[in-house]
Amino acid sequence: IIALFLVSVKRMRKTIVAGNWKMNASKDSVDNLIKDLLTGMDGITSEVLVCAPFPYLAQVELLIQGSKVMLGAQNLNTNASGAYTGEVSADMIKDFGARHVIVGHSERRSLYGETSAMVAEKTKAALNAGLTPLLCIGESIEQRDSGNTEAVIEKQLSAVIELVGIEAFNQIIIAYEPVWAIGTGVTATPEQAQEAHLFIRSLLAKNDESVAQKTPILYGGSMNASNASELISCADIDGGLIGGAALKAEDFLQICKVG
Ligand code: PGA
């Protein structure tokens, strides 16, 4: 009975498969990738999203018109406009038909010094503009090995809950991305991932049980066509945030079909 209940709660949450192209694109590759994706979308019930580098938002917007594929960006500046050379605002992202934006990806935290406080501000700016933030959290291998996984996740998540409030999570997608699994080919086992996802959901539930049940929590970190199904079938894993495998239409479509 408990298992049936968990399955039905999971069914309330749609499977979401999001591609994170990172800094990989050219006009030609984007054309080919999106065209190939669109030809394979029939019968896919997951929500499908591609997060493109800024210069390609306009191109993707045109290519996906009338399709089920949605567009997202990979970063944003918290200011609405002004003297911020090289930066891109939430409204600019929205202007190109994007509905989502990744915030707090571990590459931005580690390579560009984004703190959890900054990530929280970015989440707030995205929400204020009506974008759905795809909030990434996750521990490094050192943090896991020293038994700090839960403490790290809790710190990263509470920074956002404190700033935007728990109700805002009705408009937020969380991605659990263990840093040691990103781009390494070492995927978290379904047990490791499920354990972290359940912990994240319990943190949300401490604030609001119904928000916790509704918030999609995606797994990211070397998810591919062959391991997606066992990960996504876990009770608290609602889809994937896909890097490398999102650059090949065939692989990405295969993951999208899992939902
Ligand atoms: P990966 O990247 O699938 O290449 O590991 C995932 C991500 O960084 O979002």
Residues whose N, C-alpha, C, O or C-beta is under 5 A from the ligand:
A	BS01	PGA	N20 A181 I182 G183 T184 G220 G221 S222 M223 L241 I242 G243 G244 A245
